[in-house]
Amino acid sequence: MPNLSYNVIAYRVHFYGRSQMTSDKYKKAAIFFIGNEEPPIGPVVARISFYSSDIAESKQDSVDARGRPEGHMAIDEINAILDMLRYEKPIRVFWDDAAKRLSLETGQEPVGEQET
């Protein structure tokens, strides 16, 4: 499979309580990344699921049957991801097929730029 890259135009966050049914009982939260892709990919172009640190270490990033990257991270990292989504633009989701890893990327910014 080739490397994949999608523009993120919006996102949706789900936090899971103990009583909620998910496909993975250890999942604590998920962020769904919305793009402007046509079916079969869009509108959700990728997802990151969050777990306790010990569970996250055992998870492997992958691509689903529709070609959407699925990442796995420790719940401790969710605030950094949410800050990135709130304060940076543009943001892209990138799938590195050789490394089998999902990453988020910002656009190029000049050195010394202060956030407003």
ChimeraX attribute file (.defattr): number of C-alpha atoms within 10 A of each C-alpha:
attribute: neighborCount
match mode: 1-to-1
recipient: residues
	/A:1	9
	/A:2	8
	/A:3	13
	/A:4	16
	/A:5	19
	/A:6	21
	/A:7	18
	/A:8	24
	/A:9	15
	/A:10	15
	/A:11	17
	/A:12	11
	/A:13	14
	/A:14	11
	/A:15	12
	/A:16	16
	/A:17	12
	/A:18	10
	/A:19	7
	/A:20	8
	/A:21	10
	/A:22	12
	/A:23	6
	/A:24	9
	/A:25	13
	/A:26	15
	/A:27	22
	/A:28	18
	/A:29	18
	/A:30	21
	/A:31	19
	/A:32	19
	/A:33	24
	/A:34	19
	/A:35	20
	/A:36	15
	/A:37	14
	/A:38	10
	/A:39	10
	/A:40	12
	/A:41	16
	/A:42	17
	/A:43	17
	/A:44	20
	/A:45	26
	/A:46	27
	/A:47	22
	/A:48	21
	/A:49	25
	/A:50	24
	/A:51	24
	/A:52	14
	/A:53	13
	/A:54	9
	/A:55	14
	/A:56	18
	/A:57	12
	/A:58	8
	/A:59	13
	/A:60	13
	/A:61	18
	/A:62	18
	/A:63	19
	/A:64	11
	/A:65	9
	/A:66	11
	/A:67	16
	/A:68	22
	/A:69	26
	/A:70	20
	/A:71	23
	/A:72	22
	/A:73	21
	/A:74	18
	/A:75	17
	/A:76	11
	/A:77	12
	/A:78	18
	/A:79	10
	/A:80	10
	/A:81	12
	/A:82	14
	/A:83	10
	/A:84	15
	/A:85	19
	/A:86	11
	/A:87	11
	/A:88	14
	/A:89	15
	/A:90	13
	/A:91	18
	/A:92	19
	/A:93	22
	/A:94	18
	/A:95	27
	/A:96	17
	/A:97	15
	/A:98	9
	/A:99	9
	/A:100	14
	/A:101	18
	/A:102	25
	/A:103	15
	/A:104	16
	/A:105	17
	/A:106	13
	/A:107	9
	/A:108	8
	/A:109	10
	/A:110	6
	/A:111	6
	/A:112	6
	/A:113	7
	/A:114	7
	/A:115	6
	/A:116	4
